[in-house]
Amino acid sequence: MMIDTVEAFKVLKHYGIHTVRGKTGHQAGTDVAIAGRTDPDGKRFIDACSATHGAERMIPLDAAGAEFLATNFQAHHHHGTSEAARRMLEHLLLRVSALFEHSGISEFFLTVRLYESSYTVVDASMKAPRALHLKERLDAHAHDRKSTGYHSAGRE
């Protein structure tokens, strides 16, 4: 089942991955394709590719795997060669790995534009064997007004 672009962006947002639709401006950046696939044996892989090279790791991706992929990109002189840019890319790869591992998606393809201190998902496509049902998630520090232990943060 193919998931349309609007729904794919909702899934990304649900997993905390920053996206933008439409024009991304004229700021210089490096476009990277991040893809996930499932092989016939049921093993899942995440690929990070640019125009000149790519790297692949098996899911679930741990911190060392994310560091390997991010360092591989920096080794090929891509935009964003600072330590902060590498950590940002690692963080993005870990979030995408969590999305792929837990969402029920069988394949995905993201076009991500990397800047020196941020990234933007420019395009997304996904496939799933059945309809996705995303559970509402609260931030760890959010107040759940329906819980029995809720107390207003304002003045009493």
Backbone torsions as a table, in degrees:
resi	resn	phi	psi	omega
1	MET	NA	121.7	179.4
2	MET	-80.5	134.2	178.4
3	ILE	-99.4	127.8	-177.5
4	ASP	-70.1	166.1	-174.2
5	THR	-60.9	-41.2	-179.5
6	VAL	-61.5	-46.4	179.4
7	GLU	-66.7	-37.5	178.3
8	ALA	-61.2	-40.8	177.9
9	PHE	-66.5	-33.6	176.0
10	LYS	-65.6	-40.5	178.3
11	VAL	-63.1	-44.7	179.0
12	LEU	-60.5	-45.0	180.0
13	LYS	-62.3	-39.2	179.1
14	HIS	-59.3	-33.7	180.0
15	TYR	-95.2	13.6	173.4
16	GLY	76.1	26.3	-179.8
17	ILE	-103.4	119.4	-175.7
18	HIS	-66.6	131.4	-179.5
19	THR	-130.9	163.3	173.5
20	VAL	-147.6	141.1	175.7
21	ARG	-112.8	150.7	179.5
22	GLY	90.3	-153.8	-176.5
23	LYS	-71.5	141.1	180.0
24	THR	-105.9	8.9	178.7
25	GLY	84.4	-171.8	-176.8
26	HIS	-109.9	15.1	179.1
27	GLN	-67.1	133.6	-179.6
28	ALA	-68.4	136.5	179.1
29	GLY	-157.1	174.7	178.2
30	THR	-111.7	123.9	177.6
31	ASP	-84.3	129.6	-179.7
32	VAL	-127.9	137.7	175.1
33	ALA	-99.3	125.7	175.3
34	ILE	-115.3	121.8	-175.7
35	ALA	-129.4	150.4	175.0
36	GLY	-125.2	141.1	-179.7
37	ARG	-145.8	156.9	176.0
38	THR	-116.5	125.2	-179.7
39	ASP	-81.9	170.7	-178.0
40	PRO	-59.0	-23.0	178.9
41	ASP	-84.0	-2.2	-179.7
42	GLY	90.5	0.6	176.8
43	LYS	-77.3	142.6	-177.3
44	ARG	-113.3	139.8	-177.3
45	PHE	-129.9	150.6	172.7
46	ILE	-119.3	131.4	-179.7
47	ASP	-115.7	139.1	171.9
48	ALA	-121.7	117.8	-173.4
49	CYS	-130.2	145.4	169.4
50	SER	-118.6	-169.1	-178.6
51	ALA	-67.3	-25.2	-173.1
52	THR	-109.9	-20.9	-178.7
53	HIS	-161.3	174.5	178.7
54	GLY	-154.7	168.0	177.4
55	ALA	-143.1	154.2	-175.0
56	GLU	-137.0	142.2	174.9
57	ARG	-139.0	156.9	178.7
58	MET	-84.5	148.2	177.0
59	ILE	-91.5	141.3	6.9
60	PRO	-77.9	142.4	-179.1
61	LEU	-89.0	125.7	176.7
62	ASP	-100.0	-178.6	-177.4
63	ALA	-60.0	-38.4	179.8
64	ALA	-66.7	-39.4	177.5
65	GLY	-65.7	-40.8	177.8
66	ALA	-65.9	-39.7	177.9
67	GLU	-64.0	-40.2	177.8
68	PHE	-59.3	-48.5	-179.0
69	LEU	-64.0	-44.3	-178.7
70	ALA	-66.5	-43.0	179.0
71	THR	-65.0	-36.4	177.0
72	ASN	-59.3	-41.3	178.6
73	PHE	-67.9	-41.9	179.2
74	GLN	-65.2	-32.3	179.7
75	ALA	-64.5	-22.8	-179.9
76	HIS	-99.6	23.5	171.4
77	HIS	60.3	41.0	176.1
78	HIS	-82.7	161.0	178.5
79	HIS	-53.8	135.6	178.6
80	GLY	88.7	69.6	-176.1
81	THR	-99.0	6.1	-178.7
82	SER	-80.4	166.0	177.1
83	GLU	-61.9	-40.3	179.5
84	ALA	-64.1	-39.6	178.9
85	ALA	-65.6	-38.4	178.2
86	ARG	-65.6	-44.2	178.7
87	ARG	-64.6	-37.1	177.9
88	MET	-62.5	-44.5	178.8
89	LEU	-65.3	-40.6	176.0
90	GLU	-58.3	-45.9	-179.4
91	HIS	-60.7	-44.3	178.2
92	LEU	-60.7	-46.1	-179.4
93	LEU	-62.8	-37.6	177.0
94	LEU	-66.1	-39.5	177.8
95	ARG	-66.7	-42.4	179.0
96	VAL	-65.2	-38.2	177.0
97	SER	-62.2	-43.2	178.2
98	ALA	-63.3	-40.9	177.2
99	LEU	-59.0	-48.3	-177.5
100	PHE	-65.6	-38.4	-176.7
101	GLU	-73.0	-36.4	-169.8
102	HIS	-109.5	-10.4	-170.6
103	SER	-90.3	-16.8	-176.0
104	GLY	91.3	7.3	178.1
105	ILE	-78.5	137.0	179.2
106	SER	-96.1	-27.0	177.8
107	GLU	-148.9	149.8	172.1
108	PHE	-152.2	160.3	176.2
109	PHE	-145.0	121.5	179.0
110	LEU	-119.5	137.9	168.5
111	THR	-104.2	118.1	-175.8
112	VAL	-117.5	132.8	174.8
113	ARG	-101.9	118.2	-179.9
114	LEU	-93.9	132.5	173.6
115	TYR	-113.3	178.0	-178.6
116	GLU	-61.4	-38.3	-175.9
117	SER	-128.9	12.8	178.2
118	SER	-158.3	174.7	176.4
119	TYR	-142.9	160.8	177.1
120	THR	-142.5	131.9	173.0
121	VAL	-82.3	115.8	-175.7
122	VAL	-89.1	-36.5	-179.0
123	ASP	-146.8	150.8	-179.0
124	ALA	-148.5	140.3	171.1
125	SER	-141.5	146.1	-176.2
126	MET	-144.6	155.0	172.8
127	LYS	-130.0	144.3	177.6
128	ALA	-141.8	146.9	-179.7
129	PRO	-68.6	-21.3	178.4
130	ARG	-149.8	172.9	-178.6
131	ALA	-60.4	141.6	178.5
132	LEU	-87.8	139.2	175.6
133	HIS	-125.8	103.5	-178.3
134	LEU	-89.3	128.6	176.7
135	LYS	-80.8	142.6	175.7
136	GLU	-64.3	133.7	179.9
137	ARG	-122.5	137.3	175.2
138	LEU	-98.2	149.2	173.1
139	ASP	-63.2	153.7	-177.9
140	ALA	-58.4	-27.9	-178.1
141	HIS	-105.8	11.8	-179.2
142	ALA	-77.3	154.5	176.4
143	HIS	-96.6	126.5	176.7
144	ASP	-95.5	103.4	-174.6
145	ARG	-67.7	-15.3	-179.3
146	LYS	-92.8	-4.9	-178.9
147	SER	-79.1	159.6	-179.0
148	THR	-73.9	-23.3	-177.8
149	GLY	-95.1	16.5	-176.3
150	TYR	-73.5	132.1	173.7
151	HIS	-132.1	134.1	-179.6
152	SER	-60.2	142.3	178.7
153	ALA	-83.2	-11.0	-178.6
154	GLY	-82.7	-175.8	178.6
155	ARG	-66.2	145.0	178.9
156	GLU	-92.8	NA	NA
